[in-house]
Amino acid sequence: MISLDINGRRHDLDVSPDMPLLWVIRDTLGLTGTKFGCGLGQCGACTVHVDGTATRACLTAASTAVGKKITTIEGLSPT
């Protein structure tokens, strides 16, 4: 079980700590604004902000984001 703060909401998730953050966001939470592109961290389609820093979610293990604020494209909309 890991706990992630995504778009200002806490999510307690039963996922592998090694699961890429991209798949947690897309497959587990259903937030599909963050895209899969190259899978190598080069294209930027999977970029999210982790504590305000642009981060490639396809290369980031979910466990490394515990205790940090994650913002996806959905979190940027004021509505």
All heavy atoms as TSV, in Angstrom:
chain	resi	resn	atom	element	x	y	z
A	1	MET	N	N	0.845	-1.174	0.000
A	1	MET	CA	C	0.000	0.000	0.000
A	1	MET	C	C	0.891	1.239	0.000
A	1	MET	O	O	1.812	1.346	0.812
A	1	MET	CB	C	-0.835	-0.049	1.265
A	1	MET	CG	C	-2.205	0.496	1.271
A	1	MET	SD	S	-3.278	0.070	-0.045
A	1	MET	CE	C	-4.764	0.607	0.678
A	2	ILE	N	N	0.629	2.155	-0.930
A	2	ILE	CA	C	1.333	3.430	-0.920
A	2	ILE	C	C	0.299	4.548	-0.975
A	2	ILE	O	O	-0.815	4.367	-1.444
A	2	ILE	CB	C	2.348	3.579	-2.072
A	2	ILE	CG1	C	1.664	3.537	-3.433
A	2	ILE	CG2	C	3.437	2.527	-1.990
A	2	ILE	CD1	C	2.592	3.874	-4.569
A	3	SER	N	N	0.689	5.709	-0.488
A	3	SER	CA	C	-0.186	6.870	-0.476
A	3	SER	C	C	0.451	7.960	-1.326
A	3	SER	O	O	1.617	8.304	-1.128
A	3	SER	CB	C	-0.373	7.358	0.959
A	3	SER	OG	O	-1.245	8.456	0.983
A	4	LEU	N	N	-0.324	8.474	-2.289
A	4	LEU	CA	C	0.169	9.516	-3.180
A	4	LEU	C	C	-0.763	10.716	-3.154
A	4	LEU	O	O	-1.984	10.560	-3.092
A	4	LEU	CB	C	0.281	8.998	-4.617
A	4	LEU	CG	C	1.266	7.870	-4.869
A	4	LEU	CD1	C	1.160	7.370	-6.300
A	4	LEU	CD2	C	2.685	8.309	-4.562
A	5	ASP	N	N	-0.177	11.904	-3.202
A	5	ASP	CA	C	-0.932	13.160	-3.293
A	5	ASP	C	C	-0.926	13.576	-4.757
A	5	ASP	O	O	0.086	14.047	-5.276
A	5	ASP	CB	C	-0.277	14.231	-2.426
A	5	ASP	CG	C	-0.972	15.579	-2.491
A	5	ASP	OD1	O	-1.769	15.804	-3.417
A	5	ASP	OD2	O	-0.706	16.407	-1.618
A	6	ILE	N	N	-2.055	13.366	-5.418
A	6	ILE	CA	C	-2.170	13.679	-6.839
A	6	ILE	C	C	-3.278	14.699	-7.032
A	6	ILE	O	O	-4.425	14.466	-6.644
A	6	ILE	CB	C	-2.440	12.411	-7.670
A	6	ILE	CG1	C	-1.290	11.411	-7.468
A	6	ILE	CG2	C	-2.605	12.761	-9.151
A	6	ILE	CD1	C	-1.485	10.083	-8.153
A	7	ASN	N	N	-2.904	15.829	-7.615
A	7	ASN	CA	C	-3.844	16.924	-7.879
A	7	ASN	C	C	-4.579	17.369	-6.617
A	7	ASN	O	O	-5.763	17.676	-6.643
A	7	ASN	CB	C	-4.833	16.553	-8.990
A	7	ASN	CG	C	-4.135	16.255	-10.290
A	7	ASN	OD1	O	-3.063	16.773	-10.562
A	7	ASN	ND2	N	-4.731	15.405	-11.105
A	8	GLY	N	N	-3.852	17.381	-5.499
A	8	GLY	CA	C	-4.415	17.867	-4.252
A	8	GLY	C	C	-5.270	16.878	-3.492
A	8	GLY	O	O	-5.867	17.222	-2.476
A	9	ARG	N	N	-5.345	15.641	-3.977
A	9	ARG	CA	C	-6.119	14.607	-3.300
A	9	ARG	C	C	-5.209	13.443	-2.921
A	9	ARG	O	O	-4.364	13.026	-3.704
A	9	ARG	CB	C	-7.236	14.083	-4.206
A	9	ARG	CG	C	-8.319	15.116	-4.467
A	9	ARG	CD	C	-9.488	14.549	-5.246
A	9	ARG	NE	N	-10.014	13.355	-4.603
A	9	ARG	CZ	C	-10.551	12.343	-5.268
A	9	ARG	NH1	N	-10.627	12.360	-6.577
A	9	ARG	NH2	N	-11.024	11.298	-4.612
A	10	ARG	N	N	-5.417	12.937	-1.727
A	10	ARG	CA	C	-4.643	11.787	-1.271
A	10	ARG	C	C	-5.290	10.509	-1.808
A	10	ARG	O	O	-6.509	10.325	-1.737
A	10	ARG	CB	C	-4.616	11.743	0.254
A	10	ARG	CG	C	-3.846	10.573	0.783
A	10	ARG	CD	C	-3.858	10.552	2.277
A	10	ARG	NE	N	-3.457	9.224	2.732
A	10	ARG	CZ	C	-3.208	8.935	3.969
A	10	ARG	NH1	N	-3.339	9.838	4.904
A	10	ARG	NH2	N	-2.851	7.712	4.297
A	11	HIS	N	N	-4.444	9.620	-2.317
A	11	HIS	CA	C	-4.898	8.334	-2.843
A	11	HIS	C	C	-4.098	7.234	-2.161
A	11	HIS	O	O	-2.874	7.197	-2.257
A	11	HIS	CB	C	-4.676	8.252	-4.356
A	11	HIS	CG	C	-5.414	9.278	-5.141
A	11	HIS	ND1	N	-6.707	9.113	-5.570
A	11	HIS	CD2	C	-5.038	10.511	-5.554
A	11	HIS	CE1	C	-7.092	10.175	-6.234
A	11	HIS	NE2	N	-6.095	11.052	-6.238
A	12	ASP	N	N	-4.790	6.342	-1.460
A	12	ASP	CA	C	-4.163	5.169	-0.870
A	12	ASP	C	C	-4.334	4.031	-1.873
A	12	ASP	O	O	-5.470	3.642	-2.181
A	12	ASP	CB	C	-4.813	4.816	0.463
A	12	ASP	CG	C	-4.579	5.902	1.502
A	12	ASP	OD1	O	-3.454	6.426	1.559
A	12	ASP	OD2	O	-5.525	6.236	2.235
A	13	LEU	N	N	-3.220	3.529	-2.379
A	13	LEU	CA	C	-3.260	2.612	-3.511
A	13	LEU	C	C	-2.557	1.296	-3.211
A	13	LEU	O	O	-1.472	1.282	-2.631
A	13	LEU	CB	C	-2.586	3.275	-4.718
A	13	LEU	CG	C	-3.156	4.632	-5.117
A	13	LEU	CD1	C	-2.195	5.370	-6.018
A	13	LEU	CD2	C	-4.495	4.432	-5.784
A	14	ASP	N	N	-3.172	0.221	-3.642
A	14	ASP	CA	C	-2.583	-1.111	-3.509
A	14	ASP	C	C	-1.898	-1.451	-4.835
A	14	ASP	O	O	-2.459	-2.155	-5.677
A	14	ASP	CB	C	-3.664	-2.127	-3.168
A	14	ASP	CG	C	-3.088	-3.498	-2.858
A	14	ASP	OD1	O	-1.862	-3.599	-2.639
A	14	ASP	OD2	O	-3.868	-4.465	-2.844
A	15	VAL	N	N	-0.725	-0.868	-5.032
A	15	VAL	CA	C	0.062	-1.100	-6.243
A	15	VAL	C	C	1.490	-1.436	-5.848
A	15	VAL	O	O	1.930	-1.129	-4.744
A	15	VAL	CB	C	0.061	0.135	-7.184
A	15	VAL	CG1	C	-1.346	0.460	-7.662
A	15	VAL	CG2	C	0.691	1.347	-6.516
A	16	SER	N	N	2.224	-2.030	-6.761
A	16	SER	CA	C	3.629	-2.326	-6.518
A	16	SER	C	C	4.405	-1.016	-6.418
A	16	SER	O	O	4.203	-0.115	-7.233
A	16	SER	CB	C	4.185	-3.161	-7.670
A	16	SER	OG	O	5.595	-3.234	-7.580
A	17	PRO	N	N	5.292	-0.892	-5.448
A	17	PRO	CA	C	6.100	0.325	-5.322
A	17	PRO	C	C	6.958	0.591	-6.563
A	17	PRO	O	O	7.326	1.726	-6.832
A	17	PRO	CB	C	6.987	0.058	-4.108
A	17	PRO	CG	C	6.343	-1.068	-3.383
A	17	PRO	CD	C	5.561	-1.851	-4.392
A	18	ASP	N	N	7.263	-0.456	-7.321
A	18	ASP	CA	C	8.077	-0.327	-8.529
A	18	ASP	C	C	7.269	0.041	-9.766
A	18	ASP	O	O	7.849	0.319	-10.817
A	18	ASP	CB	C	8.834	-1.624	-8.805
A	18	ASP	CG	C	9.844	-1.940	-7.716
A	18	ASP	OD1	O	10.338	-0.998	-7.068
A	18	ASP	OD2	O	10.127	-3.134	-7.509
A	19	MET	N	N	5.934	0.033	-9.663
A	19	MET	CA	C	5.098	0.369	-10.816
A	19	MET	C	C	5.400	1.801	-11.258
A	19	MET	O	O	5.475	2.703	-10.433
A	19	MET	CB	C	3.615	0.249	-10.440
A	19	MET	CG	C	2.655	0.574	-11.549
A	19	MET	SD	S	0.934	0.469	-10.963
A	19	MET	CE	C	0.296	-0.683	-12.133
A	20	PRO	N	N	5.593	2.012	-12.561
A	20	PRO	CA	C	5.815	3.375	-13.024
A	20	PRO	C	C	4.643	4.288	-12.665
A	20	PRO	O	O	3.469	3.894	-12.754
A	20	PRO	CB	C	5.947	3.222	-14.540
A	20	PRO	CG	C	6.425	1.821	-14.731
A	20	PRO	CD	C	5.724	1.034	-13.645
A	21	LEU	N	N	4.972	5.485	-12.249
A	21	LEU	CA	C	3.959	6.465	-11.872
A	21	LEU	C	C	2.955	6.680	-12.994
A	21	LEU	O	O	1.762	6.881	-12.745
A	21	LEU	CB	C	4.650	7.780	-11.491
A	21	LEU	CG	C	3.785	8.912	-10.957
A	21	LEU	CD1	C	2.987	8.475	-9.733
A	21	LEU	CD2	C	4.653	10.117	-10.639
A	22	LEU	N	N	3.396	6.612	-14.229
A	22	LEU	CA	C	2.500	6.776	-15.379
A	22	LEU	C	C	1.331	5.805	-15.322
A	22	LEU	O	O	0.182	6.181	-15.531
A	22	LEU	CB	C	3.279	6.584	-16.686
A	22	LEU	CG	C	2.449	6.573	-17.965
A	22	LEU	CD1	C	1.787	7.929	-18.180
A	22	LEU	CD2	C	3.307	6.196	-19.152
A	23	TRP	N	N	1.620	4.537	-15.029
A	23	TRP	CA	C	0.561	3.516	-15.017
A	23	TRP	C	C	-0.332	3.650	-13.788
A	23	TRP	O	O	-1.519	3.321	-13.843
A	23	TRP	CB	C	1.152	2.118	-15.156
A	23	TRP	CG	C	1.957	2.016	-16.423
A	23	TRP	CD1	C	3.255	1.622	-16.534
A	23	TRP	CD2	C	1.533	2.364	-17.741
A	23	TRP	NE1	N	3.658	1.715	-17.851
A	23	TRP	CE2	C	2.624	2.160	-18.612
A	23	TRP	CE3	C	0.347	2.842	-18.280
A	23	TRP	CZ2	C	2.554	2.407	-19.981
A	23	TRP	CZ3	C	0.276	3.098	-19.649
A	23	TRP	CH2	C	1.365	2.873	-20.484
A	24	VAL	N	N	0.207	4.122	-12.693
A	24	VAL	CA	C	-0.625	4.405	-11.522
A	24	VAL	C	C	-1.633	5.493	-11.882
A	24	VAL	O	O	-2.825	5.368	-11.623
A	24	VAL	CB	C	0.230	4.843	-10.307
A	24	VAL	CG1	C	-0.655	5.304	-9.163
A	24	VAL	CG2	C	1.147	3.715	-9.861
A	25	ILE	N	N	-1.139	6.555	-12.494
A	25	ILE	CA	C	-1.996	7.687	-12.862
A	25	ILE	C	C	-3.040	7.271	-13.888
A	25	ILE	O	O	-4.223	7.545	-13.727
A	25	ILE	CB	C	-1.133	8.857	-13.395
A	25	ILE	CG1	C	-0.291	9.450	-12.255
A	25	ILE	CG2	C	-1.998	9.922	-14.052
A	25	ILE	CD1	C	0.796	10.401	-12.713
A	26	ARG	N	N	-2.618	6.609	-14.949
A	26	ARG	CA	C	-3.543	6.260	-16.044
A	26	ARG	C	C	-4.440	5.060	-15.720
A	26	ARG	O	O	-5.653	5.136	-15.831
A	26	ARG	CB	C	-2.770	5.975	-17.325
A	26	ARG	CG	C	-2.197	7.219	-17.985
A	26	ARG	CD	C	-1.569	6.895	-19.330
A	26	ARG	NE	N	-2.493	6.293	-20.258
A	26	ARG	CZ	C	-3.368	6.967	-21.011
A	26	ARG	NH1	N	-3.430	8.280	-20.931
A	26	ARG	NH2	N	-4.170	6.334	-21.852
A	27	ASP	N	N	-3.819	3.946	-15.360
A	27	ASP	CA	C	-4.579	2.701	-15.225
A	27	ASP	C	C	-5.284	2.554	-13.890
A	27	ASP	O	O	-6.398	2.053	-13.833
A	27	ASP	CB	C	-3.666	1.493	-15.444
A	27	ASP	CG	C	-3.153	1.398	-16.865
A	27	ASP	OD1	O	-3.656	2.134	-17.745
A	27	ASP	OD2	O	-2.227	0.594	-17.105
A	28	THR	N	N	-4.651	2.978	-12.822
A	28	THR	CA	C	-5.245	2.801	-11.503
A	28	THR	C	C	-6.220	3.929	-11.180
A	28	THR	O	O	-7.307	3.672	-10.655
A	28	THR	CB	C	-4.147	2.712	-10.420
A	28	THR	OG1	O	-3.244	1.659	-10.765
A	28	THR	CG2	C	-4.742	2.435	-9.061
A	29	LEU	N	N	-5.846	5.170	-11.498
A	29	LEU	CA	C	-6.698	6.318	-11.161
A	29	LEU	C	C	-7.567	6.791	-12.318
A	29	LEU	O	O	-8.479	7.584	-12.116
A	29	LEU	CB	C	-5.833	7.475	-10.647
A	29	LEU	CG	C	-5.065	7.164	-9.361
A	29	LEU	CD1	C	-4.187	8.350	-8.988
A	29	LEU	CD2	C	-6.021	6.824	-8.235
A	30	GLY	N	N	-7.280	6.351	-13.534
A	30	GLY	CA	C	-8.107	6.725	-14.686
A	30	GLY	C	C	-7.905	8.157	-15.168
A	30	GLY	O	O	-8.762	8.697	-15.857
A	31	LEU	N	N	-6.775	8.768	-14.809
A	31	LEU	CA	C	-6.470	10.122	-15.274
A	31	LEU	C	C	-5.677	9.994	-16.573
A	31	LEU	O	O	-4.475	9.752	-16.559
A	31	LEU	CB	C	-5.671	10.894	-14.220
A	31	LEU	CG	C	-6.362	11.072	-12.870
A	31	LEU	CD1	C	-5.411	11.685	-11.854
A	31	LEU	CD2	C	-7.607	11.936	-13.033
A	32	THR	N	N	-6.337	10.131	-17.699
A	32	THR	CA	C	-5.727	9.801	-18.982
A	32	THR	C	C	-5.113	10.990	-19.714
A	32	THR	O	O	-4.691	10.860	-20.859
A	32	THR	CB	C	-6.754	9.107	-19.892
A	32	THR	OG1	O	-7.880	9.976	-20.059
A	32	THR	CG2	C	-7.201	7.775	-19.308
A	33	GLY	N	N	-5.036	12.140	-19.074
A	33	GLY	CA	C	-4.386	13.293	-19.695
A	33	GLY	C	C	-2.885	13.092	-19.836
A	33	GLY	O	O	-2.268	13.593	-20.772
A	34	THR	N	N	-2.285	12.368	-18.926
A	34	THR	CA	C	-0.865	12.034	-19.000
A	34	THR	C	C	-0.738	10.865	-19.964
A	34	THR	O	O	-1.372	9.833	-19.781
A	34	THR	CB	C	-0.321	11.659	-17.608
A	34	THR	OG1	O	-0.583	12.738	-16.711
A	34	THR	CG2	C	1.163	11.387	-17.648
A	35	LYS	N	N	0.053	11.026	-21.001
A	35	LYS	CA	C	0.107	10.041	-22.095
A	35	LYS	C	C	1.352	9.177	-22.060
A	35	LYS	O	O	2.395	9.586	-21.552
A	35	LYS	CB	C	0.067	10.761	-23.455
A	35	LYS	CG	C	-1.099	11.686	-23.639
A	35	LYS	CD	C	-2.404	10.957	-23.639
A	35	LYS	CE	C	-3.563	11.911	-23.932
A	35	LYS	NZ	N	-4.833	11.334	-23.622
A	36	PHE	N	N	1.239	7.996	-22.649
A	36	PHE	CA	C	2.403	7.156	-22.914
A	36	PHE	C	C	2.900	7.527	-24.298
A	36	PHE	O	O	2.117	7.612	-25.242
A	36	PHE	CB	C	2.034	5.670	-22.883
A	36	PHE	CG	C	3.190	4.789	-23.271
A	36	PHE	CD1	C	4.196	4.519	-22.364
A	36	PHE	CD2	C	3.279	4.268	-24.538
A	36	PHE	CE1	C	5.276	3.734	-22.717
A	36	PHE	CE2	C	4.352	3.473	-24.904
A	36	PHE	CZ	C	5.352	3.204	-23.994
A	37	GLY	N	N	4.185	7.772	-24.401
A	37	GLY	CA	C	4.773	8.101	-25.699
A	37	GLY	C	C	5.844	7.087	-26.041
A	37	GLY	O	O	5.562	5.986	-26.487
A	38	CYS	N	N	7.084	7.439	-25.761
A	38	CYS	CA	C	8.212	6.588	-26.138
A	38	CYS	C	C	8.571	5.540	-25.083
A	38	CYS	O	O	9.200	4.543	-25.396
A	38	CYS	CB	C	9.428	7.457	-26.437
A	38	CYS	SG	S	10.096	8.327	-24.987
A	39	GLY	N	N	8.221	5.785	-23.825
A	39	GLY	CA	C	8.586	4.869	-22.754
A	39	GLY	C	C	10.044	4.977	-22.322
A	39	GLY	O	O	10.505	4.217	-21.485
A	40	LEU	N	N	10.750	5.942	-22.897
A	40	LEU	CA	C	12.172	6.135	-22.603
A	40	LEU	C	C	12.459	7.464	-21.918
A	40	LEU	O	O	13.604	7.802	-21.672
A	40	LEU	CB	C	12.994	6.063	-23.897
A	40	LEU	CG	C	12.874	4.769	-24.697
A	40	LEU	CD1	C	13.578	4.912	-26.041
A	40	LEU	CD2	C	13.446	3.612	-23.911
A	41	GLY	N	N	11.419	8.251	-21.657
A	41	GLY	CA	C	11.593	9.544	-21.011
A	41	GLY	C	C	12.109	10.636	-21.930
A	41	GLY	O	O	12.538	11.681	-21.457
A	42	GLN	N	N	12.066	10.408	-23.233
A	42	GLN	CA	C	12.610	11.378	-24.173
A	42	GLN	C	C	11.563	12.287	-24.810
A	42	GLN	O	O	11.861	13.432	-25.117
A	42	GLN	CB	C	13.389	10.654	-25.272
A	42	GLN	CG	C	14.595	9.928	-24.741
A	42	GLN	CD	C	15.333	9.161	-25.825
A	42	GLN	OE1	O	14.876	9.049	-26.950
A	42	GLN	NE2	N	16.487	8.629	-25.467
A	43	CYS	N	N	10.359	11.800	-25.015
A	43	CYS	CA	C	9.372	12.579	-25.772
A	43	CYS	C	C	8.612	13.587	-24.917
A	43	CYS	O	O	8.116	14.582	-25.426
A	43	CYS	CB	C	8.397	11.657	-26.490
A	43	CYS	SG	S	7.217	10.831	-25.400
A	44	GLY	N	N	8.472	13.320	-23.623
A	44	GLY	CA	C	7.786	14.242	-22.723
A	44	GLY	C	C	6.288	14.069	-22.622
A	44	GLY	O	O	5.634	14.798	-21.882
A	45	ALA	N	N	5.707	13.113	-23.321
A	45	ALA	CA	C	4.252	12.915	-23.280
A	45	ALA	C	C	3.759	12.547	-21.882
A	45	ALA	O	O	2.616	12.824	-21.531
A	45	ALA	CB	C	3.829	11.833	-24.271
A	46	CYS	N	N	4.619	11.958	-21.083
A	46	CYS	CA	C	4.237	11.479	-19.757
A	46	CYS	C	C	4.588	12.462	-18.637
A	46	CYS	O	O	4.486	12.124	-17.469
A	46	CYS	CB	C	4.908	10.142	-19.474
A	46	CYS	SG	S	6.706	10.281	-19.352
A	47	THR	N	N	4.968	13.675	-18.988
A	47	THR	CA	C	5.453	14.625	-17.990
A	47	THR	C	C	4.372	15.028	-16.993
A	47	THR	O	O	3.252	15.373	-17.371
A	47	THR	CB	C	6.010	15.886	-18.679
A	47	THR	OG1	O	7.067	15.491	-19.552
A	47	THR	CG2	C	6.542	16.885	-17.676
A	48	VAL	N	N	4.718	14.963	-15.731
A	48	VAL	CA	C	3.902	15.467	-14.625
A	48	VAL	C	C	4.824	16.337	-13.769
A	48	VAL	O	O	6.046	16.296	-13.931
A	48	VAL	CB	C	3.289	14.328	-13.776
A	48	VAL	CG1	C	2.336	13.482	-14.600
A	48	VAL	CG2	C	4.362	13.458	-13.143
A	49	HIS	N	N	4.258	17.116	-12.876
A	49	HIS	CA	C	5.067	17.879	-11.927
A	49	HIS	C	C	5.086	17.138	-10.603
A	49	HIS	O	O	4.039	16.759	-10.088
A	49	HIS	CB	C	4.498	19.280	-11.719
A	49	HIS	CG	C	4.783	20.190	-12.854
A	49	HIS	ND1	N	4.413	21.500	-12.873
A	49	HIS	CD2	C	5.429	19.996	-14.031
A	49	HIS	CE1	C	4.807	22.067	-13.993
A	49	HIS	NE2	N	5.419	21.164	-14.720
A	50	VAL	N	N	6.278	16.930	-10.075
A	50	VAL	CA	C	6.460	16.324	-8.757
A	50	VAL	C	C	7.158	17.376	-7.906
A	50	VAL	O	O	8.302	17.740	-8.189
A	50	VAL	CB	C	7.273	15.014	-8.830
A	50	VAL	CG1	C	7.488	14.452	-7.439
A	50	VAL	CG2	C	6.573	13.995	-9.725
A	51	ASP	N	N	6.436	17.899	-6.925
A	51	ASP	CA	C	6.925	19.019	-6.115
A	51	ASP	C	C	7.394	20.178	-6.994
A	51	ASP	O	O	8.414	20.811	-6.729
A	51	ASP	CB	C	8.047	18.584	-5.161
A	51	ASP	CG	C	7.517	17.881	-3.920
A	51	ASP	OD1	O	6.289	17.949	-3.658
A	51	ASP	OD2	O	8.320	17.272	-3.203
A	52	GLY	N	N	6.654	20.422	-8.076
A	52	GLY	CA	C	6.934	21.556	-8.949
A	52	GLY	C	C	7.998	21.320	-10.007
A	52	GLY	O	O	8.274	22.202	-10.810
A	53	THR	N	N	8.586	20.146	-10.039
A	53	THR	CA	C	9.626	19.828	-11.016
A	53	THR	C	C	9.062	18.909	-12.093
A	53	THR	O	O	8.449	17.884	-11.776
A	53	THR	CB	C	10.823	19.130	-10.327
A	53	THR	OG1	O	11.340	20.009	-9.328
A	53	THR	CG2	C	11.918	18.791	-11.312
A	54	ALA	N	N	9.271	19.261	-13.356
A	54	ALA	CA	C	8.827	18.407	-14.456
A	54	ALA	C	C	9.521	17.053	-14.356
A	54	ALA	O	O	10.749	16.979	-14.255
A	54	ALA	CB	C	9.133	19.062	-15.792
A	55	THR	N	N	8.712	15.990	-14.372
A	55	THR	CA	C	9.211	14.636	-14.156
A	55	THR	C	C	8.590	13.701	-15.173
A	55	THR	O	O	7.393	13.775	-15.435
A	55	THR	CB	C	8.841	14.160	-12.730
A	55	THR	OG1	O	9.368	15.107	-11.792
A	55	THR	CG2	C	9.383	12.787	-12.429
A	56	ARG	N	N	9.393	12.819	-15.744
A	56	ARG	CA	C	8.884	11.830	-16.698
A	56	ARG	C	C	8.280	10.663	-15.911
A	56	ARG	O	O	8.984	9.883	-15.278
A	56	ARG	CB	C	9.995	11.321	-17.607
A	56	ARG	CG	C	10.712	12.402	-18.412
A	56	ARG	CD	C	9.763	13.118	-19.358
A	56	ARG	NE	N	10.508	13.847	-20.361
A	56	ARG	CZ	C	10.525	15.173	-20.450
A	56	ARG	NH1	N	9.840	15.907	-19.598
A	56	ARG	NH2	N	11.197	15.754	-21.415
A	57	ALA	N	N	6.967	10.543	-15.960
A	57	ALA	CA	C	6.254	9.538	-15.164
A	57	ALA	C	C	6.528	8.114	-15.638
A	57	ALA	O	O	6.396	7.179	-14.859
A	57	ALA	CB	C	4.758	9.818	-15.190
A	58	CYS	N	N	6.936	7.950	-16.893
A	58	CYS	CA	C	7.212	6.595	-17.385
A	58	CYS	C	C	8.476	6.013	-16.772
A	58	CYS	O	O	8.642	4.794	-16.749
A	58	CYS	CB	C	7.294	6.578	-18.907
A	58	CYS	SG	S	8.758	7.373	-19.612
A	59	LEU	N	N	9.370	6.866	-16.267
A	59	LEU	CA	C	10.634	6.418	-15.684
A	59	LEU	C	C	10.656	6.498	-14.163
A	59	LEU	O	O	11.651	6.125	-13.548
A	59	LEU	CB	C	11.791	7.266	-16.226
A	59	LEU	CG	C	12.028	7.225	-17.724
A	59	LEU	CD1	C	13.169	8.157	-18.094
A	59	LEU	CD2	C	12.310	5.810	-18.192
A	60	THR	N	N	9.582	6.983	-13.561
A	60	THR	CA	C	9.541	7.241	-12.129
A	60	THR	C	C	8.739	6.162	-11.411
A	60	THR	O	O	7.555	5.971	-11.701
A	60	THR	CB	C	8.908	8.621	-11.853
A	60	THR	OG1	O	9.640	9.609	-12.575
A	60	THR	CG2	C	8.904	8.950	-10.382
A	61	ALA	N	N	9.380	5.458	-10.498
A	61	ALA	CA	C	8.663	4.455	-9.702
A	61	ALA	C	C	7.696	5.164	-8.767
A	61	ALA	O	O	8.011	6.224	-8.212
A	61	ALA	CB	C	9.648	3.623	-8.897
A	62	ALA	N	N	6.522	4.606	-8.598
A	62	ALA	CA	C	5.495	5.214	-7.741
A	62	ALA	C	C	6.027	5.482	-6.342
A	62	ALA	O	O	5.731	6.520	-5.742
A	62	ALA	CB	C	4.264	4.318	-7.686
A	63	SER	N	N	6.853	4.595	-5.821
A	63	SER	CA	C	7.359	4.746	-4.455
A	63	SER	C	C	8.219	5.995	-4.279
A	63	SER	O	O	8.299	6.539	-3.175
A	63	SER	CB	C	8.153	3.512	-4.042
A	63	SER	OG	O	9.268	3.346	-4.896
A	64	THR	N	N	8.847	6.476	-5.337
A	64	THR	CA	C	9.695	7.666	-5.213
A	64	THR	C	C	8.874	8.942	-5.106
A	64	THR	O	O	9.427	9.988	-4.763
A	64	THR	CB	C	10.683	7.795	-6.397
A	64	THR	OG1	O	9.943	8.010	-7.598
A	64	THR	CG2	C	11.561	6.570	-6.519
A	65	ALA	N	N	7.579	8.859	-5.375
A	65	ALA	CA	C	6.711	10.034	-5.302
A	65	ALA	C	C	5.935	10.121	-3.990
A	65	ALA	O	O	5.191	11.076	-3.773
A	65	ALA	CB	C	5.743	10.038	-6.475
A	66	VAL	N	N	6.103	9.142	-3.113
A	66	VAL	CA	C	5.427	9.161	-1.811
A	66	VAL	C	C	5.894	10.377	-1.022
A	66	VAL	O	O	7.093	10.673	-0.956
A	66	VAL	CB	C	5.697	7.856	-1.030
A	66	VAL	CG1	C	5.181	7.954	0.392
A	66	VAL	CG2	C	5.076	6.668	-1.748
A	67	GLY	N	N	4.943	11.113	-0.457
A	67	GLY	CA	C	5.268	12.291	0.335
A	67	GLY	C	C	5.492	13.551	-0.480
A	67	GLY	O	O	5.821	14.592	0.069
A	68	LYS	N	N	5.287	13.450	-1.797
A	68	LYS	CA	C	5.475	14.598	-2.681
A	68	LYS	C	C	4.149	14.977	-3.322
A	68	LYS	O	O	3.227	14.174	-3.369
A	68	LYS	CB	C	6.516	14.266	-3.741
A	68	LYS	CG	C	7.862	13.936	-3.132
A	68	LYS	CD	C	8.864	13.534	-4.169
A	68	LYS	CE	C	10.179	13.184	-3.473
A	68	LYS	NZ	N	11.174	12.710	-4.413
A	69	LYS	N	N	4.058	16.205	-3.800
A	69	LYS	CA	C	2.840	16.665	-4.476
A	69	LYS	C	C	2.985	16.450	-5.972
A	69	LYS	O	O	3.895	16.990	-6.599
A	69	LYS	CB	C	2.588	18.128	-4.165
A	69	LYS	CG	C	2.239	18.351	-2.722
A	69	LYS	CD	C	1.891	19.787	-2.446
A	69	LYS	CE	C	1.527	19.911	-0.974
A	69	LYS	NZ	N	1.017	21.217	-0.639
A	70	ILE	N	N	2.077	15.660	-6.522
A	70	ILE	CA	C	2.095	15.334	-7.944
A	70	ILE	C	C	0.963	16.105	-8.613
A	70	ILE	O	O	-0.173	16.097	-8.135
A	70	ILE	CB	C	1.884	13.817	-8.151
A	70	ILE	CG1	C	2.960	13.033	-7.398
A	70	ILE	CG2	C	1.855	13.468	-9.635
A	70	ILE	CD1	C	2.577	11.609	-7.115
A	71	THR	N	N	1.277	16.758	-9.728
A	71	THR	CA	C	0.259	17.476	-10.492
A	71	THR	C	C	0.271	16.966	-11.922
A	71	THR	O	O	1.311	16.991	-12.590
A	71	THR	CB	C	0.518	18.995	-10.480
A	71	THR	OG1	O	0.614	19.449	-9.135
A	71	THR	CG2	C	-0.611	19.739	-11.176
A	72	THR	N	N	-0.889	16.502	-12.387
A	72	THR	CA	C	-1.052	16.074	-13.774
A	72	THR	C	C	-1.732	17.202	-14.538
A	72	THR	O	O	-2.127	18.214	-13.952
A	72	THR	CB	C	-1.922	14.808	-13.869
A	72	THR	OG1	O	-3.265	15.136	-13.504
A	72	THR	CG2	C	-1.393	13.700	-12.961
A	73	ILE	N	N	-1.922	17.014	-15.834
A	73	ILE	CA	C	-2.594	18.016	-16.653
A	73	ILE	C	C	-4.007	18.290	-16.128
A	73	ILE	O	O	-4.476	19.423	-16.157
A	73	ILE	CB	C	-2.606	17.592	-18.149
A	73	ILE	CG1	C	-3.073	18.722	-19.050
A	73	ILE	CG2	C	-3.447	16.345	-18.364
A	73	ILE	CD1	C	-2.045	19.820	-19.219
A	74	GLU	N	N	-4.668	17.270	-15.593
A	74	GLU	CA	C	-6.010	17.462	-15.042
A	74	GLU	C	C	-5.985	18.399	-13.831
A	74	GLU	O	O	-6.948	19.106	-13.572
A	74	GLU	CB	C	-6.635	16.125	-14.614
A	74	GLU	CG	C	-6.998	15.209	-15.763
A	74	GLU	CD	C	-5.895	14.237	-16.137
A	74	GLU	OE1	O	-4.741	14.407	-15.697
A	74	GLU	OE2	O	-6.189	13.293	-16.900
A	75	GLY	N	N	-4.892	18.407	-13.105
A	75	GLY	CA	C	-4.753	19.237	-11.919
A	75	GLY	C	C	-4.501	20.700	-12.224
A	75	GLY	O	O	-4.530	21.539	-11.319
A	76	LEU	N	N	-4.245	21.027	-13.485
A	76	LEU	CA	C	-3.983	22.419	-13.876
A	76	LEU	C	C	-5.255	23.184	-14.186
A	76	LEU	O	O	-5.254	24.408	-14.184
A	76	LEU	CB	C	-3.053	22.469	-15.086
A	76	LEU	CG	C	-1.672	21.862	-14.866
A	76	LEU	CD1	C	-0.873	21.932	-16.160
A	76	LEU	CD2	C	-0.928	22.558	-13.746
A	77	SER	N	N	-6.343	22.486	-14.450
A	77	SER	CA	C	-7.608	23.118	-14.802
A	77	SER	C	C	-8.301	23.691	-13.564
A	77	SER	O	O	-8.416	23.007	-12.552
A	77	SER	CB	C	-8.539	22.097	-15.473
A	77	SER	OG	O	-9.791	22.690	-15.720
A	78	PRO	N	N	-8.766	24.939	-13.645
A	78	PRO	CA	C	-9.428	25.541	-12.493
A	78	PRO	C	C	-10.838	24.990	-12.251
A	78	PRO	O	O	-11.448	25.269	-11.233
A	78	PRO	CB	C	-9.482	27.019	-12.832
A	78	PRO	CG	C	-9.476	27.053	-14.324
A	78	PRO	CD	C	-8.661	25.865	-14.750
A	79	THR	N	N	-11.389	24.201	-13.168
A	79	THR	CA	C	-12.749	23.685	-13.001
A	79	THR	C	C	-12.772	22.271	-12.502
A	79	THR	O	O	-11.887	21.535	-12.590
A	79	THR	CB	C	-13.543	23.735	-14.322
A	79	THR	OG1	O	-12.844	22.995	-15.304
A	79	THR	CG2	C	-13.755	25.162	-14.726
